[in-house]
Amino acid sequence: MTLILLERKDGASNARQAKPLWLVWVGENLPQLEEIGQLYLRRFAIAHWYRLAKQTLFWTQPQLSTTEQCD
């Protein structure tokens, strides 16, 4: 497991301060540092798709078939 800290060095040009981003890589081969940001964006998109699917398909709500189960 490798702990990675991403910091934005050109944050002085923005009005708001960019917070550091802590990431964890679990695996034998660490990717190139230039690829880490792109890999994070891909993971971020997949996680949001799962969240949308769970809400749309009602995976977060219990599926009760009898009134006794509701009590």
N, CA and C atoms as a LAMMPS dump frame, in Angstrom:
ITEM: TIMESTEP
0
ITEM: NUMBER OF ATOMS
213
ITEM: BOX BOUNDS ff ff ff
-5.0000000000000000e+02 5.0000000000000000e+02
-5.0000000000000000e+02 5.0000000000000000e+02
-5.0000000000000000e+02 5.0000000000000000e+02
ITEM: ATOMS id mol type element x y z
1 1 1 N 0.858 -1.17 0
2 1 2 C 0 0 0
3 1 3 C 0.902 1.23 0
4 2 1 N 0.554 2.188 -0.832
5 2 2 C 1.322 3.421 -0.952
6 2 3 C 0.396 4.598 -0.707
7 3 1 N 0.817 5.51 0.147
8 3 2 C 0.057 6.721 0.428
9 3 3 C 0.601 7.844 -0.443
10 4 1 N -0.291 8.521 -1.18
11 4 2 C 0.101 9.547 -2.145
12 4 3 C -0.583 10.86 -1.766
13 5 1 N 0.173 11.93 -1.751
14 5 2 C -0.365 13.265 -1.486
15 5 3 C -0.283 14.086 -2.766
16 6 1 N -1.432 14.555 -3.25
17 6 2 C -1.482 15.435 -4.415
18 6 3 C -1.736 16.854 -3.925
19 7 1 N -0.847 17.748 -4.289
20 7 2 C -1.004 19.158 -3.931
21 7 3 C -0.925 19.998 -5.19
22 8 1 N -1.698 21.046 -5.216
23 8 2 C -1.687 21.958 -6.351
24 8 3 C -0.705 23.077 -6.061
25 9 1 N 0.3 23.182 -6.887
26 9 2 C 1.36 24.162 -6.642
27 9 3 C 1.044 25.538 -7.219
28 10 1 N 0.158 25.632 -8.205
29 10 2 C -0.183 26.927 -8.79
30 10 3 C -1.466 27.488 -8.179
31 11 1 N -1.753 27.16 -6.943
32 11 2 C -2.971 27.59 -6.275
33 11 3 C -3.002 29.069 -5.958
34 12 1 N -1.88 29.771 -6.086
35 12 2 C -1.839 31.2 -5.769
36 12 3 C -2.665 32.019 -6.758
37 13 1 N -2.877 31.488 -7.97
38 13 2 C -3.636 32.248 -8.961
39 13 3 C -5.141 32.178 -8.712
40 14 1 N -5.598 31.191 -7.956
41 14 2 C -7.027 31.056 -7.654
42 14 3 C -7.385 31.86 -6.412
43 15 1 N -8.635 32.272 -6.347
44 15 2 C -9.106 33.026 -5.18
45 15 3 C -9.246 32.106 -3.97
46 16 1 N -9.648 30.86 -4.192
47 16 2 C -9.784 29.937 -3.071
48 16 3 C -8.593 28.994 -3.015
49 17 1 N -8.297 28.544 -1.836
50 17 2 C -7.153 27.67 -1.611
51 17 3 C -7.526 26.221 -1.944
52 18 1 N -6.728 25.561 -2.743
53 18 2 C -6.97 24.158 -3.085
54 18 3 C -6.478 23.275 -1.946
55 19 1 N -7.327 22.344 -1.519
56 19 2 C -6.96 21.444 -0.432
57 19 3 C -6.134 20.288 -0.978
58 20 1 N -5.24 19.751 -0.16
59 20 2 C -4.479 18.578 -0.619
60 20 3 C -5.386 17.362 -0.728
61 21 1 N -5.037 16.453 -1.62
62 21 2 C -5.814 15.247 -1.864
63 21 3 C -4.952 14.046 -1.496
64 22 1 N -5.41 13.273 -0.523
65 22 2 C -4.697 12.069 -0.095
66 22 3 C -5.294 10.864 -0.798
67 23 1 N -4.458 10.063 -1.428
68 23 2 C -4.888 8.868 -2.133
69 23 3 C -4.095 7.667 -1.619
70 24 1 N -4.671 6.494 -1.769
71 24 2 C -3.992 5.256 -1.404
72 24 3 C -3.957 4.362 -2.626
73 25 1 N -2.79 3.836 -2.947
74 25 2 C -2.653 2.882 -4.044
75 25 3 C -2.352 1.52 -3.44
76 26 1 N -3.198 0.546 -3.775
77 26 2 C -2.99 -0.816 -3.313
78 26 3 C -2.663 -1.655 -4.539
79 27 1 N -1.485 -2.174 -4.59
80 27 2 C -1.049 -2.965 -5.732
81 27 3 C 0.456 -3.043 -5.753
82 28 1 N 0.958 -3.902 -6.604
83 28 2 C 2.398 -4.096 -6.665
84 28 3 C 3.089 -2.994 -7.46
85 29 1 N 2.533 -2.614 -8.596
86 29 2 C 3.186 -1.642 -9.471
87 29 3 C 2.507 -0.291 -9.357
88 30 1 N 3.227 0.672 -8.85
89 30 2 C 2.718 2.039 -8.761
90 30 3 C 2.758 2.671 -10.149
91 31 1 N 1.659 3.293 -10.606
92 31 2 C 1.679 3.926 -11.937
93 31 3 C 2.562 5.165 -11.93
94 32 1 N 2.822 5.683 -13.11
95 32 2 C 3.593 6.914 -13.231
96 32 3 C 2.828 8.039 -12.539
97 33 1 N 3.555 8.977 -11.97
98 33 2 C 2.915 10.069 -11.236
99 33 3 C 1.985 10.881 -12.121
100 34 1 N 2.288 10.995 -13.413
101 34 2 C 1.439 11.752 -14.327
102 34 3 C 0.083 11.07 -14.531
103 35 1 N 0.019 9.745 -14.35
104 35 2 C -1.211 8.994 -14.581
105 35 3 C -2.136 8.968 -13.374
106 36 1 N -1.639 9.301 -12.215
107 36 2 C -2.424 9.151 -10.987
108 36 3 C -3.665 10.032 -11.008
109 37 1 N -3.556 11.256 -11.479
110 37 2 C -4.716 12.145 -11.548
111 37 3 C -5.793 11.608 -12.47
112 38 1 N -5.393 11.061 -13.619
113 38 2 C -6.362 10.492 -14.557
114 38 3 C -7.023 9.245 -13.987
115 39 1 N -6.262 8.424 -13.276
116 39 2 C -6.83 7.23 -12.65
117 39 3 C -7.832 7.61 -11.569
118 40 1 N -7.548 8.68 -10.827
119 40 2 C -8.489 9.138 -9.804
120 40 3 C -9.791 9.613 -10.438
121 41 1 N -9.687 10.351 -11.537
122 41 2 C -10.9 10.834 -12.209
123 41 3 C -11.739 9.669 -12.726
124 42 1 N -11.106 8.611 -13.216
125 42 2 C -11.847 7.441 -13.684
126 42 3 C -12.569 6.766 -12.517
127 43 1 N -11.89 6.615 -11.374
128 43 2 C -12.504 6.003 -10.201
129 43 3 C -13.66 6.861 -9.707
130 44 1 N -13.496 8.166 -9.73
131 44 2 C -14.527 9.103 -9.289
132 44 3 C -15.782 8.95 -10.131
133 45 1 N -15.63 8.822 -11.443
134 45 2 C -16.782 8.666 -12.335
135 45 3 C -17.498 7.339 -12.08
136 46 1 N -16.751 6.273 -11.861
137 46 2 C -17.354 4.964 -11.607
138 46 3 C -18.12 4.97 -10.291
139 47 1 N -17.551 5.579 -9.258
140 47 2 C -18.218 5.627 -7.952
141 47 3 C -19.532 6.39 -8.043
142 48 1 N -19.565 7.474 -8.809
143 48 2 C -20.804 8.225 -8.945
144 48 3 C -21.848 7.456 -9.76
145 49 1 N -21.403 6.652 -10.732
146 49 2 C -22.346 5.84 -11.487
147 49 3 C -23.014 4.822 -10.568
148 50 1 N -22.229 4.176 -9.698
149 50 2 C -22.806 3.209 -8.766
150 50 3 C -23.797 3.883 -7.815
151 51 1 N -23.479 5.077 -7.36
152 51 2 C -24.395 5.796 -6.474
153 51 3 C -25.71 6.096 -7.182
154 52 1 N -25.636 6.56 -8.424
155 52 2 C -26.839 6.845 -9.199
156 52 3 C -27.639 5.568 -9.443
157 53 1 N -26.968 4.482 -9.789
158 53 2 C -27.664 3.223 -10.056
159 53 3 C -28.362 2.704 -8.801
160 54 1 N -27.7 2.795 -7.667
161 54 2 C -28.317 2.332 -6.425
162 54 3 C -29.556 3.149 -6.096
163 55 1 N -29.514 4.451 -6.304
164 55 2 C -30.677 5.284 -6.01
165 55 3 C -31.791 5.041 -7.017
166 56 1 N -31.454 4.896 -8.291
167 56 2 C -32.457 4.697 -9.33
168 56 3 C -33.131 3.335 -9.209
169 57 1 N -32.34 2.304 -8.882
170 57 2 C -32.872 0.951 -8.77
171 57 3 C -33.369 0.634 -7.359
172 58 1 N -33.337 1.614 -6.481
173 58 2 C -33.795 1.474 -5.097
174 58 3 C -33.04 0.368 -4.357
175 59 1 N -31.737 0.225 -4.631
176 59 2 C -30.924 -0.767 -3.928
177 59 3 C -30.666 -0.362 -2.484
178 60 1 N -30.894 0.909 -2.146
179 60 2 C -30.639 1.381 -0.788
180 60 3 C -31.847 1.208 0.124
181 61 1 N -33.002 0.802 -0.445
182 61 2 C -34.213 0.635 0.355
183 61 3 C -34.507 -0.847 0.539
184 62 1 N -34.999 -1.235 1.712
185 62 2 C -35.312 -2.653 1.931
186 62 3 C -36.488 -3.095 1.066
187 63 1 N -36.434 -4.326 0.602
188 63 2 C -37.505 -4.902 -0.205
189 63 3 C -38.353 -5.806 0.695
190 64 1 N -39.43 -5.276 1.214
191 64 2 C -40.287 -5.996 2.136
192 64 3 C -41.545 -6.463 1.408
193 65 1 N -41.919 -7.719 1.648
194 65 2 C -43.068 -8.259 0.932
195 65 3 C -44.281 -8.485 1.825
196 66 1 N -44.088 -8.52 3.132
197 66 2 C -45.232 -8.728 4.031
198 66 3 C -45.306 -7.6 5.038
199 67 1 N -46.468 -7.422 5.647
200 67 2 C -46.628 -6.359 6.656
201 67 3 C -45.861 -6.693 7.928
202 68 1 N -45.639 -7.974 8.222
203 68 2 C -44.864 -8.343 9.415
204 68 3 C -43.406 -7.894 9.266
205 69 1 N -42.902 -7.966 8.073
206 69 2 C -41.528 -7.517 7.828
207 69 3 C -41.407 -6.003 7.992
208 70 1 N -42.468 -5.275 7.688
209 70 2 C -42.448 -3.819 7.837
210 70 3 C -42.382 -3.411 9.298
211 71 1 N -42.984 -4.213 10.175
212 71 2 C -42.971 -3.891 11.61
213 71 3 C -41.607 -4.209 12.171
